[in-house]
Amino acid sequence: MNINEFLKEKGMTKYRLAVLSGVPHTTLNNICSGHARIEKCSAETLYKLAQVLQVTIEDLIEDAMKDADVMPEIIPFELFKSNVCHRVKEEGDIPFIVETLKSGDIQNYYDRKLYPQAFYLLAMVDYLSRENDLPLCNTYSDMRKQKLANPIYPGSVLVMAKVLEDDSVITDSLEKAIPEFRRFNIAESEVRHVI
């Protein structure tokens, strides 16, 4: 469904969505009219809209991704990471852990061969468990023995390495990564301070 269909389904006006989400009314008008492409919106805008509409970011951009001839369930990894970090910030550590484990999302991503997403979610659950002195969930013990063949670096690190013409920025980012993420070959050093 597109955003207009979500609005109709929820019985909500564009104006009300703009007020509740904090997304400017003109931006929302541009998205609804097709003058702005929803899949090009910032992660923050998509997150705010998804929260108010009570849908996932993937739901919001699914039609646009189909139109772009891309598999709808595969969203850019940076957007996925941002969505997860926003959920942690909004829900809190322990509710996030409980909800993620109850949902089965880690195994669902893994079964669909979306390994970066599965490992990122598991790393987040493990990291938050350590931070809150909670035991690890035994369900994913076998998955913890695996890792991505190629490291994943944040886009900002790749850009900085390119601008500075210094590849050590890239290797340093993996060395300084949070251990639970580094285990899976994901260079993630900051999950708390999301905007």
N, C-alpha and C positions, 0 to 999 in steps of 0.2 A: 504494500500500500504506500501511497505517497502521503506527504504531510497533510494535504487537503482532506484526504480520506480519513486520516487519524483524527483530524479536527471534527469532521462530521460524525465519526463513530463516537467520539467523546462528548459531542454536543457543545463544543467550545468554539468561540470566535477567535480570529487571529489576534484581535486586540487583547483578549483575556490571556491567551497564551504568551503574548509579548510581556504583559504585566507580571504574570506569575513566574516566567522564566528569566526575566531581566534581559531578554534579547530585544534589541530595538525594533519597534514596529515596522520601520522601513526595511530593515533586514529581513524580517519575517515576510513582509509583503513581497519582497524580491524573490525569496525562496518559493513562496506559494504560487507566484505568477510565472516562475521559470526563468526570471531574469538573473537569478543567482543559482548556481548549481549546489544542491545540498551536500553532495559528496566533497565539495571543495571548501565547505565551512570549517572553521576551526574546531578542534576537539572540544573546547570549552562550550561553544555554541551548541554543538550536537548534544553534548552531555546535558546542558540545561533544558533543551527541548525534550529530550528523551525522558528526563526526570519528571517533568510536568505531565507529559502525555502517558507516562507509566509504560514505556516501551524501551527496547534496547536501542543503542546507536545503530546496530546492525539492521534492526527493523526500519529505522528512519531512512537509511541509505540503500536498502535492498533494491528498490525499483531503479534507482539511478545506476547502481552497479550492473543490473541486468541490461539496462540500456547501453552501458559501456562495454557489454559483452565480456564481463568479468564475473567470476563465481561470486554470488552475493554473500556467502558466508566468510569469504576472505577479505578482511579489511586491512588497511595498512597497519603494520605491527605497532608503529608509534601511536596510532589512534587507539589501538587495543590497550596498550600500556597506560595511556592517559586515562582511559575509561576505568581501568582497574584501580589506579591510584586515587581517582576521584571517589570511587566506591568506598575505598578504605577510609578516606577522609570524612566522607558523609556518614557512613554506617558505624565507624569505630572498629578497632582491631578485632575484638572477640566476636561481635555480630558478623563481621566480614568472614572470619574463619568458619563460623558455624554455617552461614548461608552458602558459602562456596563448597564446603564439604557435603552439605545436604543436597545441593543442586546436582552434583555429579558432573559439573562442567569440566573439571580436569580430565576425567576419563572420556567425556564426550569429545573434547578437542583432540585428545590422543587418538581415539578410535577413528576420527576423521582425518588423521595424519596431519593435523595442525599442531605440530610438535612445539614450535615456539610459544604458542598460546598456552598449551597444556603445561609446559615447563615453567613459564612465567607465573601462571596461577599457583602452581605447586610451590615455587620458590617464594612467592608472596605469603602463602599460608605458613610455610616453614619459618620464614623470617619473622612474621608476626607472632608465631608460637614461641620462638626463642625470646623475642622482646618481652613477652608476657609470661615467661616461665611456664609455658604449657608443654605437655608431651607432644611429640610428633604423632600424626595419624599413621597407623601401621598399614593402612590400605595401599599406600603408594610406595612402599619400601622397594619394590622391584623397579619402579619408574625412577627412583632416586639414583639408581646405578647407571643411568643413561645420561647422555648429553648430546647437544647439537653438534653435528660434524664441523660446522663453521660457526665461529663466534658471531653474535649479533651485538652491534655497537649502536649507541644512541646516534640519531642523525646529527645532533649538535657536535658530537665528538668527531664524526667523519668530516663535517664542514670545517671544524677548527683545524684538523690535521691537514686538510687541503689548503686552507688559507695560509697556515704557518709553514706549509711544505715540510711537515715533521710527523713521520709515522709513529714516533715514540708516544705521541698523544694517544694513539689508538691502543697500543700495547699497555700503556699505563692505566687506561680506563678499565681494562679487564683485570689487571692486578689489584686495582683499588675498589673493585666491585664488591657489593655485599656478598658474603660467602655463599649464601643460599642461592643467589642468582649465578655467581661465578661457577658453581658446581655444574650448572647446565650449559655453560659457555655463553651466558648472557651478561653483558657489561652494564649492570644497573647499580648506580651508586646513590640515587636519591629517589625515594618513593613517598616522602612525607610532605614536601613543599610543592604542591601542585596548585596551579592557578585556575 
